[in-house]
Amino acid sequence: MARLSVKGGTMDMTRGAIWPVLVSFSIPLLLGDLFQLLYNTVDSIVVGQFVGLSALAAVGSTDHICKLLVNFFSGFSMGASAVISQCFGAHDTDKLHRAIQTTMALTFTACVVLTGVGVLGCDWLLEQTDTPPDVFSEASLYLHIYFAGLPGLLIYNMGSAILRALGDTRRPTLFLLGSSGLNVALDLLFVLVFHWGIAGVAWATILAQAVSAVLVLVVLTRLPEPGCAYVWRELLVDRALAGRIINIGLPVALQKAIVAFSNVFIQAYINVFDTAAIAGWACYRKLDQYLMLPMQSMGQAAATFVAQNLGAGQLDRAKKGVWAALGISFAVSALAAAVICAVPSPLVRLFIDDAGTLRFGVLFIRLCTPFATLCSLNQVFSGAMRGAGSSRIPMIITLCTHVFFRQAFLFVVSRLLPGNLTVVAFAYPLGWIICGVVISLCYRFSGWDKKWRDKPA
């Protein structure tokens, strides 16, 4: 069994002080997620400022639909990341090589399947969510172009997940920085110069995503660890490793897809109100996604930290890393929430200067943002359990609180209090509160670490 070197940006998280390791891993990851989120944010700003209110509502109403297939695939990327991190932590070069090959083979297959499903199914989803007629045609156009370019996003996401599993968050971040700048430039070119409207921002997004995918594939051909370089002629599927990836990743994929699917139908409860309410909700959801970034990044850091340390037989260090990650996540997200709540009006005006949109956007921010920090519990504890190979418990908890509870709550209140937008919006904070309590109890008492307790260091 060969000993892995730590080169080319990869990071061995099984040694050194815990807090610096987590921070140095998560900052590039946070920046990468930030730049990736800028894709759709810039789309929203450009269409809101230069195309119009209905175009802004169209982009906002497609957000959850875009995430439906992407989130499903990202669950598999987390499964792959956990398996690769465990191989890396165990210094098993041969198995690491096979895991990377298997992961990319599965990725190329998923690109074909998910692109077809997205292009063929997007209009049906828009119909099921009661998308208003003045929004439908533009939303449909945006989605068809977006899903046609989906392979670029999927390849980048999986490639960067492989690099993160090896502790390398720097290069994926640099690639996203460059492609985000390209996206902004293309948005302005296609909308202001070519006058392509909402189609222009969709084309800008998929072209920029394609560039980031090419860059991450180039890096994967040059991994420094012996035997791990990605060589096209060696593309293979190791059935045992594919089974482990699916076993960890499928529950996460189903969780993310079902939550996104549920959010599509939560959007339907918003769509019964006027266009200004839809646009205001879109503005809030964009800002909310930025607030979630530090929690998501620290959750991924916790997953990689736990996987590598468990692979090295260091259970106590893995658990200490979880609590450190939780403290960092709480601190950073609370500060971000305070900033957003302090200046809601200027933030909404970044998207569009419309009185109705501003009123609804500020309402949603003040109602929901103070509770969002509680998502730290779910992100970090779920990440820790996924890193240990136990992804079913977080899946069940998330589905029960973010899907079944919210849908039941909305079904009841929409009939008891019809037309009350405030009550509809509060479904999000209630889900976060219940999820935070339940995931904390399960992390403490579910025995997720049982199979690792007797593993020798």
Secondary structure as GFF3:
##gff-version 3
##sequence-region A 1 457
A	DSSP	alpha_helix	18	50	.	.	.	ID=ss1
A	DSSP	alpha_helix	53	89	.	.	.	ID=ss2
A	DSSP	alpha_helix	93	128	.	.	.	ID=ss3
A	DSSP	alpha_helix	133	148	.	.	.	ID=ss4
A	DSSP	alpha_helix	150	165	.	.	.	ID=ss5
A	DSSP	alpha_helix	170	188	.	.	.	ID=ss6
A	DSSP	pi_helix	189	193	.	.	.	ID=ss7
A	DSSP	alpha_helix	198	220	.	.	.	ID=ss8
A	DSSP	three_ten_helix	232	234	.	.	.	ID=ss9
A	DSSP	alpha_helix	239	271	.	.	.	ID=ss10
A	DSSP	alpha_helix	275	311	.	.	.	ID=ss11
A	DSSP	alpha_helix	315	342	.	.	.	ID=ss12
A	DSSP	alpha_helix	344	349	.	.	.	ID=ss13
A	DSSP	alpha_helix	355	368	.	.	.	ID=ss14
A	DSSP	three_ten_helix	369	374	.	.	.	ID=ss15
A	DSSP	alpha_helix	375	387	.	.	.	ID=ss16
A	DSSP	alpha_helix	392	398	.	.	.	ID=ss17
A	DSSP	pi_helix	399	404	.	.	.	ID=ss18
A	DSSP	alpha_helix	405	416	.	.	.	ID=ss19
A	DSSP	alpha_helix	421	425	.	.	.	ID=ss20
A	DSSP	alpha_helix	427	445	.	.	.	ID=ss21
A	DSSP	three_ten_helix	450	452	.	.	.	ID=ss22
###
